[in-house]
Amino acid sequence: MLRRIDPVFDCWFESGAVPYARLHYPFENKEKLERGLPCDFIAEGLDQTRGWFYTLTVLGTHLFGRCPFKNLIVNGLVLAEDGKKMSKRLKNYPDPDDILRKHGADALRLYLVSSPAVRAEPLRFKQASVEAVVKELLLPLYNSFCFLEQSLPDGFVFDPDQKTPLANTTDTWIVSRLNSLIKKVHAGMEEYKLYDAVPPIFSFIDSLTNWYIRFNRKRLRSPQSNSHRVLFGVLHSLVTTAAPFAPFITETIYQKLRPMMKQGDGADTRSVHFLQIPDADEKAICTETERRFARMQRVVEETRMLRETNRLPLKTPLAALKVSCLTDEVRDDILSLQDYIVAEVNVRAFSAAGDMAAVEFEKTAVPNFKILGPKLGAKIKTVSAAVRSLTQDQIDSYVGRGWIEAGGVVLEKDDLEIRKTLAGKTGSVETCLTEEFCLFLDTAVDEELACSGHTRELFSLVQRLRKKAGIVPSQKVSVYIEAPQDSPRIEKTVSMLEKELAQTILRDCPEEDVEATEATVFGEKAILSVSKSPK
């Protein structure tokens, strides 16, 4: 007959005893054990809360009066895309080998270490999100190096120990952003918080590729500019900082940068993984510059969204953009970078004023369902309808007193969310409200603005045809256009394009050695062609 033995421990107590049992404690290695405990960190899944985490804590506290670890990294559970547990039987997960072959280990690693899983929350694994990391992060990072490589003058050598003078406000900004990033990565890693260390890298790569390089394309193509040294130094520090999280692409870029660097004595520079993460230069961090650029970027992004909503492409210039700011500081920050705003959103006139207080708003009350749902139960529908019918005076009364009765229920502070919207719409002016400013964008497009928009589009086509034909920027080209003769608007557009290109546009296109594409100008079909100009 089988009988149960009563004094049986949970098997996890064996794992909880590992710090001591592995050293054959208490029979030997007492000093070695005391030197090694507590360890810096342990890492496991959320399901170990009642298992390994618990038994380690209980045994350590009981035997030594202390926990055997200093930090605990808890991973959430990785689920299938439909929210179910991954199962071999259901085959509801992608093949990991296929993901690695298609997207690479860096993309998978960055997706996971920036996901809710590192906050001990469940993650619904989506292969599309891994692919997004490649498109939105890794490719732009590598392309930024490729652009730098193509722009470097012959014989370029970078000295890491030589400080590069910052001759442009965008240089000051990107170097400040870099050192703020390094500071955040150090702080996050020292506290074992991947969710504080990794997302800032994503944000910085966006700032580098979509803002700094975009603003400085012309400077980077000039051999006399020191912007090459700024970008080279930023990329070198970035790949060194990001190496623990994206080891393969950072090593690839580093090995391409290394031959162009002056080799110093001491540190082993054969691999980016032999280098320490650089220390932040506190003197290079300028919070004021970062604040100004952050506000400028917000204006640009919100204006782009207004354009997109009204189906107005960026190539089409608009008449005016006005910004009403909450404070004089916001106004001054935006005005200090207005040239970048005008160029990025393509407007003819721009103004900013600290007059947001004079702007008329409409207030809307919305139930806070997280609070009211459990409190009201089935009454929530009736109360929600009553809340939505509140007048402006009633909402003002709620804001002032902190309570109001709606649907037979007294609603207190935090039961309602008060949202502001701009009052009305004036003609062709589209508006956008944020916590710091209001945008007023004139979306009316007259014939002159439309012609200018088509000119920019044709100019862009010429540049693409140059690239397709393998014509380098220093080589002159002849531009040809075939279009109906009786269209004055096309003639005006072509005339404006001539001024943009500073060369003559010919009607008769040669039959050989050309690159051509079809364009639409005011609904008319036109053929645009380029060829190398004779020397």
C-alpha positions as CSV (number, residue, x, y, z in Angstrom):
1,M,0.0,0.0,0.0
2,L,1.2,3.5,-0.9
3,R,1.2,6.1,1.8
4,R,1.9,9.8,1.5
5,I,4.9,11.1,3.4
6,D,3.7,14.2,5.2
7,P,6.9,16.4,5.5
8,V,7.3,17.0,1.8
9,F,8.4,20.5,0.6
10,D,7.2,22.2,-2.6
11,C,9.8,21.3,-5.2
12,W,10.5,25.0,-5.7
13,F,12.3,25.1,-2.3
14,E,15.1,23.2,-4.0
15,S,15.5,26.1,-6.5
16,G,15.2,28.5,-3.6
17,A,18.2,26.8,-1.9
18,V,20.4,27.1,-5.0
19,P,22.5,30.0,-3.7
20,Y,23.6,27.9,-0.8
21,A,23.4,24.3,-2.1
22,R,25.6,25.1,-5.1
23,L,28.5,25.9,-2.7
24,H,27.8,23.0,-0.4
25,Y,26.9,25.4,2.4
26,P,26.9,25.1,5.4
27,F,29.6,22.4,5.2
28,E,32.1,24.6,3.4
29,N,32.6,27.8,1.4
30,K,31.1,30.0,4.1
31,E,33.2,33.1,3.3
32,K,32.6,32.7,-0.4
33,L,28.9,32.6,0.2
34,E,28.9,35.7,2.3
35,R,31.0,37.6,-0.4
36,G,28.5,36.6,-3.2
37,L,25.2,37.4,-1.4
38,P,23.1,39.2,-2.1
39,C,23.5,38.9,-5.9
40,D,22.8,42.0,-8.1
41,F,19.7,40.7,-9.8
42,I,17.7,37.7,-10.9
43,A,15.3,37.4,-13.8
44,E,12.3,35.2,-14.5
45,G,8.7,35.1,-15.6
46,L,5.7,36.4,-13.7
47,D,4.6,32.8,-13.1
48,Q,7.5,32.5,-10.7
49,T,6.0,34.8,-8.1
50,R,4.7,31.9,-6.0
51,G,7.6,29.7,-7.0
52,W,11.2,30.7,-7.2
53,F,10.8,34.3,-6.1
54,Y,8.9,33.2,-3.0
55,T,11.2,30.4,-1.9
56,L,14.3,32.5,-2.5
57,T,12.9,35.2,-0.3
58,V,11.6,32.9,2.4
59,L,14.7,30.8,2.8
60,G,17.1,33.8,2.6
61,T,15.1,35.7,5.2
62,H,14.7,32.7,7.5
63,L,18.4,31.6,7.3
64,F,20.2,35.0,7.0
65,G,17.7,37.7,7.7
66,R,18.0,39.1,4.2
67,C,16.8,38.6,0.7
68,P,19.4,36.8,-1.5
69,F,19.0,39.3,-4.4
70,K,19.1,43.1,-4.7
71,N,16.9,43.5,-7.9
72,L,14.2,41.4,-9.5
73,I,13.5,41.6,-13.2
74,V,10.1,40.1,-13.9
75,N,9.0,39.3,-17.5
76,G,5.4,39.1,-18.5
77,L,4.0,36.2,-20.4
78,V,4.3,36.2,-24.2
79,L,1.0,35.1,-25.7
80,A,-0.2,34.4,-29.2
81,E,-1.6,37.3,-31.3
82,D,-5.1,36.3,-30.4
83,G,-4.4,36.5,-26.7
84,K,-4.3,32.8,-26.1
85,K,-1.4,30.8,-24.7
86,M,1.1,29.7,-27.3
87,S,0.5,26.1,-28.1
88,K,2.3,23.5,-30.2
89,R,-1.0,21.8,-30.7
90,L,-2.8,24.9,-32.0
91,K,0.3,26.1,-33.8
92,N,-0.8,29.7,-33.0
93,Y,2.7,31.2,-33.2
94,P,5.2,32.0,-35.9
95,D,8.3,29.9,-36.3
96,P,11.1,31.7,-34.4
97,D,13.7,30.6,-37.1
98,D,11.6,32.2,-39.8
99,I,11.4,35.5,-37.9
100,L,15.2,35.5,-37.4
101,R,15.8,34.7,-41.0
102,K,13.3,37.3,-42.3
103,H,13.8,40.2,-39.8
104,G,17.0,39.5,-37.9
105,A,17.8,39.0,-34.2
106,D,18.1,42.7,-33.6
107,A,14.6,43.4,-34.6
108,L,13.2,40.6,-32.4
109,R,15.3,41.7,-29.5
110,L,14.3,45.4,-29.7
111,Y,10.7,44.5,-30.1
112,L,10.7,42.3,-27.0
113,V,12.8,44.6,-24.7
114,S,10.6,47.6,-25.6
115,S,7.3,45.7,-25.1
116,P,5.0,45.4,-22.1
117,A,6.7,42.1,-21.3
118,V,9.6,43.9,-19.6
119,R,7.1,45.5,-17.3
120,A,5.8,42.1,-16.1
121,E,2.7,42.6,-18.3
122,P,1.4,40.1,-20.9
123,L,2.4,40.6,-24.6
124,R,0.4,39.5,-27.6
125,F,3.2,38.7,-30.0
126,K,2.7,40.2,-33.4
127,Q,5.1,39.5,-36.2
128,A,4.1,42.7,-37.9
129,S,5.5,44.6,-35.0
130,V,8.9,43.0,-35.4
131,E,8.8,44.0,-39.1
132,A,7.9,47.6,-38.0
133,V,11.1,47.7,-35.9
134,V,13.1,47.0,-39.1
135,K,11.3,49.7,-41.2
136,E,11.0,52.4,-38.5
137,L,14.3,51.9,-36.6
138,L,17.0,49.6,-38.1
139,L,16.7,50.7,-41.7
140,P,16.6,54.5,-40.9
141,L,19.6,54.0,-38.6
142,Y,21.6,52.2,-41.3
143,N,20.5,54.7,-44.0
144,S,21.8,57.5,-41.8
145,F,25.2,55.9,-42.0
146,C,25.0,55.4,-45.7
147,F,24.1,59.1,-46.2
148,L,27.0,60.1,-44.1
149,E,29.4,57.8,-46.0
150,Q,28.3,59.3,-49.3
151,S,28.7,62.8,-48.0
152,L,32.2,62.5,-46.4
153,P,35.0,64.4,-48.2
154,D,38.0,62.5,-49.4
155,G,40.6,61.7,-46.7
156,F,38.2,62.3,-43.8
157,V,39.5,61.2,-40.4
158,F,37.6,61.5,-37.2
159,D,39.4,62.0,-33.9
160,P,37.2,60.9,-31.0
161,D,39.3,62.9,-28.5
162,Q,38.9,66.2,-30.5
163,K,35.9,68.2,-29.6
164,T,33.9,69.3,-32.6
165,P,32.7,73.0,-32.6
166,L,29.0,73.3,-33.0
167,A,28.3,76.0,-35.6
168,N,24.6,75.5,-36.0
169,T,21.6,75.3,-33.6
170,T,20.7,71.9,-34.9
171,D,24.2,70.7,-34.1
172,T,23.8,71.9,-30.5
173,W,20.3,70.2,-30.3
174,I,21.4,66.8,-31.6
175,V,24.5,66.7,-29.4
176,S,22.4,67.7,-26.4
177,R,19.8,65.0,-27.3
178,L,22.6,62.5,-27.6
179,N,24.0,63.2,-24.1
180,S,20.5,63.2,-22.6
181,L,20.0,59.8,-24.2
182,I,23.2,58.5,-22.8
183,K,22.2,59.8,-19.3
184,K,18.8,58.1,-19.6
185,V,20.3,54.7,-20.7
186,H,22.8,54.8,-17.8
187,A,20.0,55.6,-15.3
188,G,17.7,52.9,-16.7
189,M,20.4,50.2,-16.7
190,E,21.6,51.0,-13.2
191,E,18.1,50.5,-12.0
192,Y,17.5,47.4,-14.1
193,K,14.6,49.1,-15.9
194,L,14.8,48.2,-19.6
195,Y,11.6,50.1,-20.2
196,D,13.4,53.3,-19.2
197,A,16.6,52.6,-21.2
198,V,15.4,51.4,-24.6
199,P,12.5,53.6,-25.7
200,P,14.7,56.8,-25.6
201,I,17.0,55.1,-28.2
202,F,14.0,54.8,-30.5
203,S,13.1,58.4,-30.0
204,F,16.6,59.6,-30.6
205,I,16.9,57.6,-33.9
206,D,13.8,59.4,-35.1
207,S,15.3,62.8,-34.1
208,L,18.5,61.9,-35.9
209,T,17.1,60.5,-39.2
210,N,13.8,62.4,-39.6
211,W,14.9,65.8,-38.2
212,Y,18.6,66.5,-38.0
213,I,19.7,64.9,-41.2
214,R,16.6,66.3,-43.0
215,F,17.4,69.8,-41.8
216,N,21.1,69.5,-42.7
217,R,21.2,67.8,-46.1
218,K,22.8,70.7,-47.9
219,R,25.3,71.3,-45.1
220,L,26.3,67.6,-45.1
221,R,27.0,67.8,-48.8
222,S,29.4,70.7,-48.4
223,P,33.1,69.7,-47.9
224,Q,33.7,72.9,-45.9
225,S,31.0,72.2,-43.3
226,N,31.9,70.6,-39.9
227,S,28.5,68.9,-39.9
228,H,30.2,65.6,-41.0
229,R,32.2,65.5,-37.8
230,V,29.0,66.2,-35.8
231,L,27.1,63.4,-37.5
232,F,30.0,61.0,-37.4
233,G,30.5,61.6,-33.6
234,V,26.8,61.2,-32.9
235,L,26.6,57.9,-34.9
236,H,29.7,56.6,-33.2
237,S,28.3,57.4,-29.7
238,L,24.9,56.1,-30.6
239,V,26.0,52.7,-31.8
240,T,28.2,52.3,-28.7
241,T,25.3,53.2,-26.5
242,A,22.8,50.9,-28.3
243,A,25.2,48.0,-28.8
244,P,23.8,45.9,-25.8
245,F,20.3,46.1,-27.3
246,A,21.0,45.7,-31.0
247,P,24.4,44.0,-31.1
248,F,24.5,43.1,-34.9
249,I,23.6,46.3,-36.7
250,T,25.7,48.4,-34.2
251,E,28.7,46.2,-34.9
252,T,28.1,46.5,-38.6
253,I,28.0,50.3,-38.6
254,Y,30.9,50.5,-36.1
255,Q,33.2,48.3,-38.4
256,K,32.4,50.7,-41.3
257,L,33.1,53.8,-39.1
258,R,36.3,52.4,-37.6
259,P,38.6,52.7,-40.6
260,M,37.8,56.4,-40.7
261,M,38.7,57.0,-37.0
262,K,42.1,57.9,-35.5
263,Q,43.2,55.0,-33.4
264,G,44.3,55.9,-29.9
265,D,46.3,54.0,-27.4
266,G,44.9,51.9,-24.6
267,A,41.3,50.7,-25.3
268,D,40.7,47.7,-27.5
269,T,38.7,49.1,-30.4
270,R,38.4,46.0,-32.5
271,S,34.7,45.7,-31.8
272,V,32.0,47.9,-30.5
273,H,31.4,45.3,-27.8
274,F,34.8,45.9,-26.4
275,L,33.9,49.5,-25.7
276,Q,32.1,50.9,-22.6
277,I,28.9,52.9,-23.0
278,P,30.2,56.5,-23.1
279,D,29.5,58.8,-20.2
280,A,27.1,61.8,-20.7
281,D,28.7,65.2,-21.1
282,E,26.6,67.3,-18.7
283,K,28.0,70.5,-20.2
284,A,26.7,69.5,-23.7
285,I,23.1,69.1,-22.4
286,C,21.1,72.2,-23.1
287,T,17.5,71.7,-21.8
288,E,16.4,75.0,-23.3
289,T,17.4,74.0,-26.8
290,E,15.8,70.6,-26.4
291,R,12.6,72.3,-25.2
292,R,12.5,74.7,-28.1
293,F,13.0,71.9,-30.7
294,A,10.3,69.7,-29.0
295,R,7.8,72.5,-29.4
296,M,8.8,73.2,-32.9
297,Q,8.4,69.5,-33.7
298,R,5.0,69.5,-32.2
299,V,3.8,72.4,-34.3
300,V,5.2,70.7,-37.4
301,E,3.5,67.4,-36.6
302,E,0.1,68.9,-35.8
303,T,0.2,71.0,-39.0
304,R,1.0,67.9,-41.0
305,M,-2.0,66.1,-39.5
306,L,-4.2,69.1,-40.5
307,R,-2.8,68.8,-44.0
308,E,-3.4,65.1,-44.1
309,T,-7.0,65.5,-42.8
310,N,-7.7,68.0,-45.6
311,R,-5.8,65.9,-48.2
312,L,-3.3,68.7,-48.9
313,P,0.1,67.3,-49.8
314,L,3.2,69.0,-48.4
315,K,4.3,69.9,-51.9
316,T,1.4,72.3,-52.2
317,P,2.2,75.6,-50.4
318,L,-0.4,77.2,-48.2
319,A,-1.0,80.8,-47.5
320,A,-0.7,81.2,-43.8
321,L,-0.2,79.4,-40.4
322,K,-0.8,81.2,-37.1
323,V,0.0,79.8,-33.7
324,S,-1.7,81.2,-30.6
325,C,0.5,80.3,-27.6
326,L,-0.4,79.8,-23.9
327,T,2.6,81.7,-22.6
328,D,5.3,84.1,-23.9
329,E,7.9,81.4,-23.4
330,V,6.1,79.0,-25.8
331,R,5.7,81.8,-28.3
332,D,9.4,82.7,-28.1
333,D,10.5,79.1,-28.4
334,I,8.4,78.6,-31.5
335,L,9.5,81.9,-33.1
336,S,13.1,81.1,-32.5
337,L,12.8,78.2,-35.0
338,Q,10.1,79.5,-37.3
339,D,12.4,79.1,-40.4
340,Y,12.4,75.3,-39.9
341,I,8.6,75.3,-39.3
342,V,7.9,77.3,-42.5
343,A,10.2,75.0,-44.6
344,E,8.7,71.8,-43.1
345,V,5.0,72.7,-43.4
346,N,5.4,74.7,-46.6
347,V,3.5,77.9,-45.8
348,R,4.0,81.4,-47.2
349,A,3.3,83.4,-44.0
350,F,3.8,82.4,-40.4
351,S,3.1,84.1,-37.1
352,A,3.0,83.3,-33.4
353,A,1.6,85.2,-30.5
354,G,1.0,84.7,-26.8
355,D,-2.8,85.2,-27.1
356,M,-4.2,81.8,-26.4
357,A,-6.1,83.2,-23.5
358,A,-8.3,85.2,-25.9
359,V,-9.2,82.2,-28.0
360,E,-12.8,81.0,-27.5
361,F,-13.2,77.3,-26.5
362,E,-16.1,75.0,-26.2
363,K,-16.1,72.6,-23.3
364,T,-17.4,69.0,-23.5
365,A,-18.0,66.8,-20.5
366,V,-17.2,63.1,-20.9
367,P,-17.9,60.4,-18.2
368,N,-14.9,58.8,-16.7
369,F,-16.0,55.2,-17.2
370,K,-13.1,53.7,-15.2
371,I,-14.5,55.4,-12.1
372,L,-18.3,55.6,-12.9
373,G,-18.6,52.1,-14.4
374,P,-18.1,50.2,-11.1
375,K,-19.9,52.9,-9.1
376,L,-23.1,53.2,-11.2
377,G,-23.5,49.8,-12.8
378,A,-26.6,49.7,-15.0
379,K,-27.3,53.4,-14.5
380,I,-24.2,54.4,-16.5
381,K,-26.1,54.7,-19.8
382,T,-28.7,57.1,-18.3
383,V,-26.0,59.2,-16.6
384,S,-23.8,59.2,-19.8
385,A,-26.7,60.6,-21.8
386,A,-27.4,63.3,-19.2
387,V,-23.7,64.3,-19.1
388,R,-23.5,64.7,-22.9
389,S,-26.4,67.1,-22.8
390,L,-24.8,69.4,-20.2
391,T,-24.7,73.1,-21.3
392,Q,-21.5,75.3,-21.2
393,D,-22.8,77.0,-18.1
394,Q,-23.5,73.7,-16.3
395,I,-20.0,72.5,-17.2
396,D,-18.5,75.7,-15.9
397,S,-20.5,75.3,-12.7
398,Y,-19.1,71.7,-12.3
399,V,-15.6,72.9,-12.8
400,G,-16.1,75.7,-10.2
401,R,-18.0,73.7,-7.5
402,G,-16.5,70.3,-8.1
403,W,-19.9,68.5,-8.3
404,I,-23.1,68.4,-10.4
405,E,-26.2,66.3,-10.6
406,A,-26.9,64.5,-13.8
407,G,-29.3,61.7,-14.5
408,G,-30.4,61.6,-10.8
409,V,-26.8,61.0,-9.6
410,V,-24.4,63.5,-7.9
411,L,-21.1,63.5,-9.9
412,E,-18.1,64.6,-8.0
413,K,-14.5,65.7,-8.9
414,D,-12.8,63.2,-11.3
415,D,-16.1,61.6,-12.2
416,L,-16.1,63.6,-15.4
417,E,-13.4,64.6,-17.9
418,I,-13.6,68.1,-19.3
419,R,-12.3,68.4,-22.8
420,K,-11.7,71.7,-24.7
421,T,-12.3,72.3,-28.4
422,L,-12.0,75.4,-30.5
423,A,-15.3,77.2,-31.0
424,G,-16.5,77.0,-34.6
425,K,-14.6,77.0,-37.9
426,T,-14.0,80.1,-39.9
427,G,-14.1,79.7,-43.7
428,S,-11.1,77.7,-45.0
429,V,-9.2,78.0,-41.7
430,E,-8.6,74.6,-40.0
431,T,-7.7,74.6,-36.3
432,C,-6.0,72.3,-33.8
433,L,-5.8,72.6,-30.1
434,T,-3.0,71.3,-27.8
435,E,-2.2,72.0,-24.2
436,E,0.3,74.7,-25.1
437,F,-0.9,76.3,-28.3
438,C,-3.7,76.6,-31.0
439,L,-3.0,76.3,-34.7
440,F,-4.9,78.2,-37.4
441,L,-4.0,76.9,-40.8
442,D,-5.5,78.6,-44.0
443,T,-6.2,75.6,-46.3
444,A,-7.4,77.7,-49.3
445,V,-5.4,77.0,-52.4
446,D,-5.5,79.5,-55.2
447,E,-4.1,79.1,-58.7
448,E,-0.7,80.6,-57.8
449,L,-0.3,78.2,-54.8
450,A,-1.4,75.3,-57.0
451,C,1.2,76.2,-59.7
452,S,3.9,76.4,-57.0
453,G,2.8,72.9,-55.7
454,H,3.1,71.4,-59.2
455,T,6.5,73.0,-59.6
456,R,7.8,71.4,-56.4
457,E,6.4,68.0,-57.6
458,L,8.1,68.4,-61.0
459,F,11.4,69.5,-59.4
460,S,11.2,66.3,-57.2
461,L,10.7,64.2,-60.3
462,V,13.7,65.8,-62.0
463,Q,15.8,64.9,-58.9
464,R,14.6,61.3,-59.0
465,L,15.3,61.0,-62.8
466,R,18.8,62.3,-62.2
467,K,19.4,59.6,-59.6
468,K,17.9,56.9,-61.9
469,A,20.1,58.0,-64.7
470,G,23.2,57.8,-62.5
471,I,23.9,61.5,-62.8
472,V,25.8,62.8,-59.8
473,P,24.7,66.2,-58.2
474,S,27.8,68.0,-59.6
475,Q,26.8,67.1,-63.2
476,K,24.5,69.4,-65.2
477,V,21.5,68.0,-67.0
478,S,19.1,69.1,-69.8
479,V,15.5,68.9,-68.8
480,Y,12.7,68.3,-71.4
481,I,9.0,68.4,-71.1
482,E,6.3,67.3,-73.6
483,A,2.9,68.8,-72.8
484,P,-0.1,70.4,-74.6
485,Q,0.8,73.7,-76.1
486,D,-2.5,75.5,-75.3
487,S,-2.4,75.2,-71.4
488,P,-1.4,78.6,-69.8
489,R,-1.3,77.0,-66.4
490,I,1.2,74.4,-67.5
491,E,3.2,77.1,-69.2
492,K,3.2,79.0,-65.9
493,T,4.3,75.9,-64.0
494,V,7.1,75.2,-66.4
495,S,8.3,78.8,-66.2
496,M,8.4,78.6,-62.4
497,L,10.3,75.3,-62.7
498,E,12.9,77.0,-64.9
499,K,13.6,79.5,-62.2
500,E,13.9,76.7,-59.6
501,L,16.3,74.7,-61.7
502,A,18.1,77.8,-63.1
503,Q,18.3,76.3,-66.6
504,T,16.2,76.1,-69.8
505,I,13.5,73.5,-70.2
506,L,13.4,72.3,-73.8
507,R,10.4,71.1,-75.7
508,D,12.1,68.7,-78.2
509,C,13.3,65.6,-76.3
510,P,16.2,63.6,-77.9
511,E,15.6,60.0,-78.5
512,E,18.6,58.5,-76.7
513,D,20.4,58.7,-73.4
514,V,17.4,60.0,-71.5
515,E,15.4,59.0,-68.4
516,A,11.7,59.9,-68.7
517,T,8.6,59.7,-66.5
518,E,4.9,60.7,-66.8
519,A,3.6,63.6,-64.7
520,T,0.2,65.1,-64.2
521,V,0.0,68.9,-64.1
522,F,-3.5,70.5,-63.6
523,G,-5.1,67.2,-64.9
524,E,-3.0,67.3,-68.1
525,K,-0.6,64.5,-69.0
526,A,3.0,65.6,-69.5
527,I,6.3,63.7,-70.1
528,L,9.3,64.9,-68.1
529,S,12.8,63.8,-69.3
530,V,16.4,64.5,-68.3
531,S,19.8,63.8,-70.0
532,K,23.4,64.8,-69.4
533,S,24.2,68.2,-70.7
534,P,27.1,68.3,-73.2
535,K,30.4,69.5,-71.7
